[in-house]
């Protein structure tokens, strides 16, 4: 009896060993085409589901991984398994061909989070990708970049000794930002010049005013003030100028105060200068547009594409101005994002005319997703459409009256765009 029982036990053990061998051979054959990912825990603790069988062929990816592992001659620096994963995700993000959809590995994530938490030592300019080239959206008022002569539309060819070809925005920002008192050397191409410009900018703490006001009188005198600094000496025959430099959390309140001064002046001629304004909070743009539009009018529509829906943002209906208002908005290649939302809404609803040059075309919304505790994935989740359904991202806004300015005009401080705006506002038509 014991012999029979022992025999059965050995049969069971043999069967289990046989099954394990067959399973091992099958698993080994399947794994021979892909390397082990030693650091899978770093991307969530388990391998992701890579796609539905038959729809996506991942064999070339694993083949490439294996070939690189076997054939690449190591240099002084080595690439860790985890860094290969970060590189693959970066490549995946860049394959969407959207300059604002990017993966930020640990070092970039630290820089990004310190930047948005209030570390503002740098040169003071907004940059983006335009026609696949790293481009200055706008140097901000009173900053080192503005003082050094950087202009909207400048193409950045090199940062220091690093060529900026194929460089992502967050990579460029990391190179440009730095400690106060240190300098960064920029090689810039500017339209209208044959040779690149070499510009040295000394970094500083960036402190940008939000808004200021000025009155340009038809008699040739000019008075003005910065928001919060007192009266403006307004004149009834003057053109009231509001210069808005950013759409910050404080912008709606300061804009309301500036409009109150405009109403108190008795003038009906308003000039809003959004040149070089790179944008900011959407809610600020919606609130400002609401002073000129009836309740319910569409200011901008958030288009989430085929996987989402269109969500309109509508006027809150402050609407305090009548048809006697004469209103011009100045725009240029440095007007972006929230600037384009405000200007586009007031242009298409017939409230204001745009004067200047075509805007930058930054009409998209990004969401920052925490991929791991140390990394971020920034994804474009929606695009802005004007009230008439025009995508801001595709071509920016076209002014009603185009007025270009040459480098010589800028150097000699000839403001042809403001001159044209005042002409439109003071001509009876």
C-alpha positions as CSV (number, residue, x, y, z in Angstrom):
1,X,0.0,0.0,0.0
2,X,2.8,2.4,0.9
3,X,4.6,1.4,-2.3
4,X,1.5,2.2,-4.4
5,X,1.1,5.6,-2.7
6,X,4.7,6.5,-3.2
7,X,4.4,5.6,-6.8
8,X,1.4,8.0,-7.3
9,X,3.3,10.8,-5.5
10,X,6.3,10.4,-7.8
11,X,3.9,10.5,-10.8
12,X,2.4,13.8,-9.7
13,X,5.8,15.3,-9.0
14,X,7.0,14.2,-12.5
15,X,3.9,15.7,-14.1
16,X,4.5,19.0,-12.3
17,X,8.1,19.1,-13.4
18,X,7.2,18.3,-17.0
19,X,4.6,21.2,-17.0
20,X,7.1,23.6,-15.5
21,X,9.7,22.7,-18.2
22,X,7.2,23.2,-21.0
23,X,6.0,26.5,-19.5
24,X,9.6,27.7,-19.1
25,X,10.5,26.8,-22.7
26,X,7.4,28.7,-24.0
27,X,8.1,31.7,-21.8
28,X,11.7,31.8,-22.7
29,X,10.9,31.7,-26.4
30,X,8.5,34.6,-25.9
31,X,10.9,36.6,-23.9
32,X,13.9,36.0,-26.3
33,X,12.6,39.0,-28.5
34,X,12.4,41.4,-25.6
35,X,14.8,42.3,-22.8
36,X,14.0,42.3,-19.1
37,X,13.0,45.7,-17.7
38,X,14.7,45.6,-14.4
39,X,13.2,48.9,-13.2
40,X,9.5,48.3,-13.9
41,X,8.7,49.2,-10.4
42,X,9.8,52.8,-11.2
43,X,6.9,53.2,-13.7
44,X,4.1,52.0,-11.5
45,X,5.2,48.7,-10.1
46,X,4.0,46.6,-13.1
47,X,4.3,46.5,-16.9
48,X,1.8,48.6,-18.7
49,X,-0.7,47.0,-21.2
50,X,1.0,48.0,-24.5
51,X,-2.0,47.7,-26.8
52,X,-4.5,45.3,-28.3
53,X,-3.0,42.3,-30.0
54,X,-3.1,42.6,-33.7
55,X,-3.3,46.4,-33.7
56,X,0.1,47.5,-32.7
57,X,3.4,45.6,-33.4
58,X,5.8,46.3,-30.5
59,X,8.4,43.8,-31.8
60,X,10.5,46.5,-33.4
61,X,10.7,48.4,-30.1
62,X,12.0,45.4,-28.3
63,X,14.3,44.4,-31.2
64,X,15.8,47.9,-31.0
65,X,16.3,47.7,-27.3
66,X,18.0,44.3,-27.6
67,X,20.3,45.5,-30.5
68,X,21.3,48.6,-28.5
69,X,22.0,46.5,-25.4
70,X,24.2,44.1,-27.4
71,X,26.0,46.3,-29.9
72,X,26.3,49.8,-28.4
73,X,29.9,50.6,-27.3
74,X,29.7,52.2,-23.8
75,X,31.2,55.6,-23.3
76,X,32.4,57.4,-20.2
77,X,28.8,57.8,-19.1
78,X,26.3,54.9,-19.0
79,X,22.6,54.9,-19.5
80,X,20.6,53.1,-16.8
81,X,17.6,50.9,-17.5
82,X,15.3,53.5,-15.9
83,X,16.8,56.3,-18.2
84,X,15.9,54.1,-21.2
85,X,12.3,54.0,-20.0
86,X,12.3,57.9,-19.6
87,X,13.8,58.2,-23.1
88,X,11.1,55.9,-24.6
89,X,8.4,58.0,-23.0
90,X,9.9,61.2,-24.2
91,X,10.0,59.8,-27.7
92,X,6.4,58.7,-27.4
93,X,5.3,62.2,-26.3
94,X,7.3,63.9,-29.1
95,X,5.7,61.6,-31.7
96,X,2.5,63.6,-31.3
97,X,4.3,66.6,-32.9
98,X,2.9,69.1,-30.3
99,X,5.6,71.3,-28.7
100,X,3.6,71.5,-25.5
101,X,3.1,67.8,-25.0
102,X,6.2,66.7,-23.2
103,X,7.6,64.2,-20.7
104,X,9.6,65.6,-17.8
105,X,12.0,63.2,-16.2
106,X,13.1,63.7,-12.6
107,X,15.5,66.6,-13.1
108,X,13.1,68.5,-15.4
109,X,10.2,67.9,-13.0
110,X,12.2,69.4,-10.1
111,X,12.9,72.5,-12.2
112,X,9.3,72.8,-13.4
113,X,7.9,72.6,-9.9
114,X,10.4,75.1,-8.4
115,X,9.6,77.5,-11.3
116,X,5.8,77.5,-10.7
117,X,6.2,77.7,-6.9
118,X,7.7,81.2,-7.3
119,X,11.4,81.0,-8.2
120,X,11.6,83.8,-10.7
121,X,15.3,84.4,-11.2
122,X,16.0,84.6,-14.9
123,X,15.9,86.9,-17.9
124,X,12.2,87.6,-18.2
125,X,10.9,86.4,-21.5
126,X,8.3,83.9,-22.7
127,X,9.3,81.4,-25.3
128,X,7.6,78.9,-27.4
129,X,7.9,76.8,-30.6
130,X,6.9,78.6,-33.9
131,X,7.3,76.8,-37.2
132,X,9.4,74.1,-35.4
133,X,11.9,76.8,-34.2
134,X,12.4,78.0,-30.6
135,X,11.0,81.5,-30.7
136,X,10.6,84.5,-28.3
137,X,6.9,85.1,-27.7
138,X,7.6,88.3,-25.7
139,X,10.3,89.9,-23.5
140,X,8.4,91.0,-20.4
141,X,8.3,94.7,-19.4
142,X,11.2,95.9,-17.3
143,X,13.1,92.7,-17.4
144,X,16.7,91.9,-18.4
145,X,15.6,90.5,-21.7
146,X,13.8,93.7,-22.7
147,X,16.7,95.8,-21.6
148,X,19.1,93.7,-23.6
149,X,17.1,94.3,-26.8
150,X,15.3,90.9,-27.2
151,X,12.2,91.3,-29.4
152,X,9.0,89.3,-30.0
153,X,9.5,86.9,-32.9
154,X,13.3,86.5,-32.4
155,X,14.4,83.0,-33.3
156,X,16.8,81.4,-30.7
157,X,19.5,79.5,-32.6
158,X,21.9,78.8,-29.7
159,X,21.8,79.1,-25.9
160,X,25.4,79.5,-24.8
161,X,27.2,76.8,-26.9
162,X,24.1,74.6,-27.2
163,X,22.3,74.6,-30.5
164,X,18.6,74.8,-29.9
165,X,17.5,72.7,-33.0
166,X,14.8,70.2,-31.9
167,X,15.0,71.6,-28.3
168,X,11.8,71.5,-26.3
169,X,10.6,74.6,-24.5
170,X,11.2,73.2,-21.0
171,X,14.8,72.3,-21.9
172,X,15.4,75.8,-23.3
173,X,13.9,77.4,-20.1
174,X,16.2,75.3,-17.9
175,X,19.3,76.6,-19.8
176,X,18.1,80.2,-19.9
177,X,17.1,80.4,-16.2
178,X,19.7,80.9,-13.6
179,X,21.0,82.7,-10.6
180,X,20.8,86.5,-10.4
181,X,23.9,88.2,-11.6
182,X,25.0,85.4,-14.0
183,X,24.8,85.9,-17.7
184,X,23.4,83.8,-20.6
185,X,24.6,84.2,-24.2
186,X,21.9,84.0,-26.9
187,X,22.4,83.6,-30.6
188,X,19.3,85.0,-32.3
189,X,18.0,85.3,-35.9
190,X,15.8,88.3,-36.4
191,X,13.7,89.0,-39.5
192,X,15.1,91.8,-41.6
193,X,18.7,91.1,-40.6
194,X,21.2,89.1,-42.7
195,X,23.4,88.0,-39.8
196,X,22.5,86.4,-36.5
197,X,22.6,88.6,-33.4
198,X,24.8,87.8,-30.3
199,X,23.1,89.0,-27.2
200,X,24.3,88.7,-23.6
201,X,21.6,88.9,-20.9
202,X,22.3,89.2,-17.2
203,X,19.8,87.3,-15.1
204,X,17.9,89.0,-12.3
205,X,14.9,88.6,-10.1
206,X,11.8,89.1,-12.3
207,X,9.2,91.5,-11.1
208,X,6.7,92.4,-13.7
209,X,4.0,95.2,-13.5
210,X,0.5,93.9,-14.4
211,X,-1.0,97.1,-15.9
212,X,-0.5,100.8,-16.4
213,X,-2.6,103.6,-17.9
214,X,-1.9,106.7,-20.0
215,X,-3.8,109.4,-21.7
216,X,-2.7,110.5,-25.1
217,X,-4.3,113.9,-25.9
218,X,-5.2,114.9,-29.4
219,X,-3.5,118.2,-28.6
220,X,-0.1,116.4,-28.3
221,X,0.3,116.2,-24.5
222,X,0.5,112.9,-22.6
223,X,-0.1,112.0,-19.0
224,X,0.0,108.7,-17.4
225,X,0.4,106.4,-14.3
226,X,1.1,102.9,-13.3
227,X,-1.8,101.0,-11.7
228,X,-2.0,101.9,-8.0
229,X,0.1,105.1,-8.2
230,X,-2.5,107.7,-8.2
231,X,-4.3,110.0,-10.6
232,X,-3.9,110.3,-14.4
233,X,-4.7,113.9,-15.2
234,X,-7.4,112.7,-17.7
235,X,-8.6,114.9,-20.5
236,X,-11.9,114.7,-22.3
237,X,-10.3,114.9,-25.8
238,X,-7.8,112.2,-25.0
239,X,-7.3,108.6,-26.0
240,X,-7.2,106.5,-22.8
241,X,-4.5,103.8,-23.1
242,X,-4.4,100.6,-21.0
243,X,-1.3,98.6,-21.2
244,X,-1.7,95.1,-19.9
245,X,1.4,93.0,-19.5
246,X,0.0,89.7,-18.2
247,X,-3.2,87.9,-17.2
248,X,-2.4,87.3,-13.5
249,X,-4.8,86.6,-10.6
250,X,-4.8,90.4,-9.9
251,X,-5.4,91.5,-13.5
252,X,-9.2,91.5,-13.4
253,X,-9.3,93.9,-10.4
254,X,-6.7,96.2,-11.8
255,X,-8.4,96.2,-15.2
256,X,-11.7,97.1,-13.6
257,X,-10.0,100.0,-11.8
258,X,-8.5,101.2,-15.1
259,X,-11.9,101.0,-16.8
260,X,-13.4,103.1,-13.9
261,X,-10.8,105.8,-14.6
262,X,-11.6,105.6,-18.3
263,X,-15.3,106.2,-17.6
264,X,-14.6,109.0,-15.2
265,X,-12.4,110.7,-17.9
266,X,-15.5,111.3,-20.1
267,X,-13.6,110.0,-23.1
268,X,-15.1,107.4,-25.4
269,X,-11.8,106.4,-27.0
270,X,-10.1,103.3,-25.5
271,X,-6.8,101.8,-26.6
272,X,-5.9,98.4,-25.1
273,X,-2.2,97.5,-25.7
274,X,-1.7,93.7,-25.6
275,X,1.6,93.7,-27.5
276,X,4.1,91.5,-25.8
277,X,1.6,90.0,-23.5
278,X,2.2,86.2,-23.4
279,X,-1.1,85.5,-21.5
280,X,-1.9,83.8,-18.2
281,X,-5.2,82.9,-16.5
282,X,-8.2,82.1,-18.8
283,X,-10.6,83.3,-16.1
284,X,-8.9,86.7,-16.2
285,X,-9.5,87.0,-20.0
286,X,-13.2,85.9,-19.5
287,X,-13.7,88.5,-16.8
288,X,-12.2,91.3,-18.8
289,X,-14.2,90.5,-21.9
290,X,-17.4,90.5,-19.8
291,X,-17.2,94.3,-19.4
292,X,-17.9,94.7,-23.1
293,X,-20.3,91.8,-23.9
294,X,-23.9,90.9,-22.9
295,X,-24.4,87.9,-20.6
296,X,-24.2,84.6,-22.4
297,X,-22.1,85.7,-25.4
298,X,-19.4,83.2,-26.2
299,X,-15.9,84.5,-25.4
300,X,-13.9,81.3,-26.2
301,X,-14.7,77.6,-26.6
302,X,-12.6,74.8,-25.2
303,X,-12.4,72.1,-27.8
304,X,-11.3,68.7,-26.4
305,X,-11.2,67.0,-29.8
306,X,-12.7,63.7,-30.8
307,X,-12.5,62.2,-27.3
308,X,-14.2,65.1,-25.6
309,X,-16.7,67.9,-26.2
310,X,-16.8,71.6,-26.8
311,X,-17.2,73.7,-23.7
312,X,-18.0,77.4,-24.3
313,X,-16.9,80.1,-21.8
314,X,-19.5,82.8,-21.8
315,X,-19.7,86.5,-20.8
316,X,-20.7,87.3,-17.3
317,X,-22.6,90.3,-18.7
318,X,-21.1,93.3,-17.0
319,X,-21.5,95.0,-20.4
320,X,-21.3,98.7,-19.2
321,X,-20.4,100.4,-22.5
322,X,-22.8,101.6,-25.2
323,X,-22.3,101.9,-29.0
324,X,-20.5,105.2,-28.6
325,X,-17.4,103.4,-27.4
326,X,-14.5,103.6,-29.9
327,X,-12.1,100.8,-29.1
328,X,-8.8,99.6,-30.6
329,X,-6.6,96.7,-29.4
330,X,-2.9,96.6,-30.3
331,X,-1.5,93.1,-31.0
332,X,1.7,91.7,-32.3
333,X,3.7,88.4,-32.5
334,X,4.2,88.6,-28.7
335,X,0.4,88.6,-28.0
336,X,-0.4,85.0,-27.0
337,X,-2.8,82.7,-25.2
338,X,-5.2,84.8,-22.9
339,X,-4.3,87.9,-25.0
340,X,-5.6,86.1,-28.1
341,X,-8.7,84.9,-26.3
342,X,-9.6,88.5,-25.2
343,X,-8.7,90.2,-28.5
344,X,-10.4,87.5,-30.6
345,X,-13.6,87.7,-28.7
346,X,-13.9,91.5,-28.9
347,X,-12.9,91.5,-32.5
348,X,-15.4,88.9,-33.7
349,X,-18.3,90.4,-31.6
350,X,-17.6,93.8,-33.3
351,X,-16.6,95.6,-30.1
352,X,-13.0,96.4,-31.1
353,X,-10.7,96.6,-34.1
354,X,-7.3,95.0,-34.0
355,X,-4.2,96.9,-35.1
356,X,-0.7,95.6,-35.5
357,X,0.6,92.3,-36.7
358,X,-0.5,88.7,-36.5
359,X,-0.5,87.2,-33.0
360,X,1.6,84.2,-31.9
361,X,-1.0,81.5,-32.1
362,X,-0.7,79.8,-28.6
363,X,-4.3,78.5,-28.3
364,X,-4.0,75.3,-26.4
365,X,-4.6,74.0,-22.8
366,X,-2.1,71.7,-21.0
367,X,-2.7,69.4,-18.1
368,X,0.2,68.2,-16.0
369,X,-0.1,64.6,-15.0
370,X,2.0,63.1,-12.2
371,X,3.3,60.0,-13.9
372,X,5.4,58.8,-11.0
373,X,6.3,60.7,-7.8
374,X,9.4,62.1,-9.6
375,X,8.2,62.6,-13.1
376,X,5.5,64.6,-15.0
377,X,3.7,64.3,-18.3
378,X,2.4,67.5,-19.7
379,X,-0.4,66.9,-22.2
380,X,-2.3,69.2,-24.5
381,X,-5.9,68.3,-23.6
382,X,-7.8,71.0,-25.5
383,X,-7.5,73.9,-28.0
384,X,-9.1,77.3,-27.9
385,X,-11.6,78.4,-30.5
386,X,-12.7,82.0,-31.1
387,X,-16.5,82.7,-30.9
388,X,-16.7,82.0,-34.7
389,X,-15.0,78.6,-34.2
390,X,-11.5,79.6,-35.5
391,X,-8.6,77.7,-33.9
392,X,-6.2,80.2,-32.3
393,X,-3.4,77.7,-32.5
394,X,-3.5,77.2,-36.3
395,X,-2.6,80.8,-37.4
396,X,-3.1,83.2,-34.5
397,X,-5.3,86.3,-35.0
398,X,-5.1,88.5,-38.1
399,X,-5.5,92.2,-37.3
400,X,-8.1,94.4,-39.0
401,X,-5.4,96.9,-39.8
402,X,-1.9,95.5,-40.3
403,X,0.9,97.8,-39.3
404,X,4.5,96.4,-39.5
405,X,7.4,97.9,-37.7
406,X,11.0,97.6,-38.9
407,X,14.1,97.1,-36.7
408,X,14.9,100.8,-37.4
409,X,11.5,101.9,-36.2
410,X,12.0,100.0,-33.0
411,X,15.6,101.3,-32.5
412,X,14.4,104.9,-33.0
413,X,11.3,104.3,-30.8
414,X,8.9,105.1,-33.6
415,X,5.6,103.5,-32.6
416,X,3.7,103.4,-35.9
417,X,1.1,100.9,-34.5
418,X,0.0,103.3,-31.7
419,X,0.0,106.2,-34.2
420,X,-2.4,104.3,-36.5
421,X,-4.6,103.2,-33.6
422,X,-4.9,106.9,-32.4
423,X,-5.7,107.9,-36.0
424,X,-8.6,105.4,-36.1
425,X,-9.9,106.4,-32.7
426,X,-9.9,110.2,-33.4
427,X,-11.2,110.1,-37.0
428,X,-14.9,110.5,-37.5
429,X,-16.1,107.4,-39.3
